Amino acid sequence: MAWRDLVQHNFWWKLTAVILAGLIWLTVDKEKRGGSAFKSGEATRRFEGVSVQLLLEPGIATTLSVSPKTVNLVVRGQSGDLELLSAEDFAVYASLNSRSDKTNGRIPLRAVAPEGIHVDEILPSEISFDPGADLAPKPHPSD
């Protein structure tokens, strides 16, 4: 068989195989270098004005005033996932349920994020309240 026949016989199948092999090689090479050929890179994003919720023990009714009422979050995750999120997708709360010392008027904040997203920072990390506030159990208005 002549050289020309080897190249021209099933030419389009051979060309397709070479292109496919090149794409596979590029994908594997990029993965080996630490990148990802299919995922967008990891990124951070800041969400402003996330509401703070108070967690109280059952049976406690209070008009406790806290400051600030909203916080900013710095979160980390895949850039494609971060683009789809809004501040409403996060929950930031201060727990008055624990028996820890509440006399200093400061409560640390905790945040809950969607799966695959990590909260790096809560700004500010605490809220303040009047330590003299009445947190005694009170009957519920519907009782």
C-alpha positions, 0 to 999 in steps of 0.5 A: 500500500502506498504512503498516500493511500495510508493517509487518505484511506478513512481520512476523516476518521483519522482526523477525528481521532487525532483531534480527540486525542489532542483534547484528551491530552490537554484536559489531562495536562491541565488536571496534572498542573493543579487546575480543573478543566471542567470547574471554574476556579475557587473564589471569594465574595462579600455579601453585605446586609445579611440579617442577624437572627436571635435564637432564644430559649423556648418560652422567652419573649423579649424585645431585646435590641441588638446592634448591628441588625445586619452584618457582612459575610466573606465567603469562599467557594466555586466562582460559578456557585458564588455567582448564583447566591444572594444575601438571603441564602445565608443565615447569621444568628446569635444564640442566647440559648447557651448558658455562657456568660451574657453579662458583658453584652456581647454575643458571638455570631455564627453563620450557616451557608449553602453546601459547598460554600465556606464562611471565611469571615463575619463582619462584625463577628459579634453583636451587642445588646443591653446586658440588663435586658430582661430575659426571664421566661414570660407566658406566650401571648396566646396562652 
